[in-house]
Amino acid sequence: MFSGYEWSFMDVLGLLNIHYNPGKEEQEIYCPFCGGKRFGVNLKKGTGHCWHCGEAADSAGYYAASTGMTKRDARKDIVNRLHLSTASGELPKRIVFKE
């Protein structure tokens, strides 16, 4: 994913129960900053901005604004809710090969 996260903007919209058209790369959805309906999002890039209030956000920022969390807590919550590899906060086990 272009956003650098383990999840997509579509994953975040699913967690927030926000309807979107998965066949359309760019579209307008609800803005969590001003409450308008002109938050233009690029689902492929994982970023967007509001045409009304001017706020911009990536998927984690959008989730944070929608839930009232900090961006750091939002990233943790997304990872936990999507059951991603870093959900426990632990590093993956190291595998050592011996000859």
C-alpha positions in Angstrom: 0.0 0.0 0.0 1.2 3.5 -0.9 0.3 4.9 2.6 3.1 3.0 4.4 0.6 1.3 6.7 -0.3 -2.3 6.9 -3.9 -1.4 6.1 -5.7 0.5 3.4 -8.0 3.5 3.6 -10.8 1.1 2.6 -10.0 -1.0 5.8 -10.4 2.2 7.9 -13.7 3.1 6.2 -14.9 -0.4 6.9 -14.1 -0.1 10.6 -16.0 3.2 10.7 -19.0 1.8 8.7 -18.6 4.4 6.1 -20.0 3.4 2.7 -17.8 4.0 -0.4 -17.5 2.8 -4.0 -14.6 0.3 -4.1 -14.5 0.5 -7.9 -13.8 4.2 -7.8 -10.2 5.3 -6.9 -11.2 8.9 -6.0 -14.4 9.9 -4.3 -15.9 12.2 -1.7 -17.0 11.0 1.7 -18.0 12.5 5.1 -15.4 14.9 6.6 -14.7 14.1 10.3 -13.3 17.6 10.8 -16.2 19.9 9.7 -19.0 17.4 9.2 -19.3 18.2 5.5 -19.6 15.7 2.7 -16.7 16.9 0.6 -13.7 15.0 1.9 -12.0 14.0 -1.3 -10.1 10.7 -0.8 -7.8 8.8 -3.0 -8.3 5.2 -2.0 -5.1 4.0 -3.8 -2.8 6.6 -2.2 -4.6 6.5 1.2 -4.8 10.2 1.6 -7.5 12.9 1.3 -8.5 16.4 2.1 -11.7 18.4 2.6 -12.8 20.7 -0.1 -14.8 22.7 2.4 -12.6 23.2 5.5 -9.2 22.4 4.0 -8.1 19.7 6.5 -6.1 16.8 5.2 -5.5 13.3 6.5 -4.1 9.9 5.8 -6.1 6.8 6.8 -4.9 6.9 10.5 -5.5 10.7 10.7 -9.0 10.2 9.3 -9.7 7.4 11.8 -8.3 9.6 14.7 -10.5 12.5 13.7 -13.6 10.3 13.4 -13.1 8.7 16.8 -11.6 11.5 18.8 -8.4 9.6 19.4 -4.8 10.8 19.0 -3.2 9.6 15.8 -0.9 7.3 17.8 -3.9 5.7 19.6 -5.8 5.5 16.3 -2.9 3.5 14.7 -2.8 1.1 17.6 -6.6 0.7 17.5 -6.6 0.0 13.8 -3.9 -2.6 14.1 -5.8 -4.3 17.0 -9.2 -4.2 15.3 -7.8 -5.6 12.0 -5.8 -8.3 13.8 -2.6 -7.3 12.1 0.9 -8.7 12.9 1.9 -5.9 15.2 -1.3 -6.0 17.2 0.5 -7.4 20.3 3.2 -4.8 20.0 5.8 -7.5 19.9 8.4 -8.1 17.3 8.1 -11.2 15.2 10.1 -14.2 16.4 13.6 -14.4 15.0 14.5 -17.5 13.1 18.2 -18.6 13.2 19.5 -21.1 10.7 22.5 -23.1 11.8 24.7 -25.0 9.4 
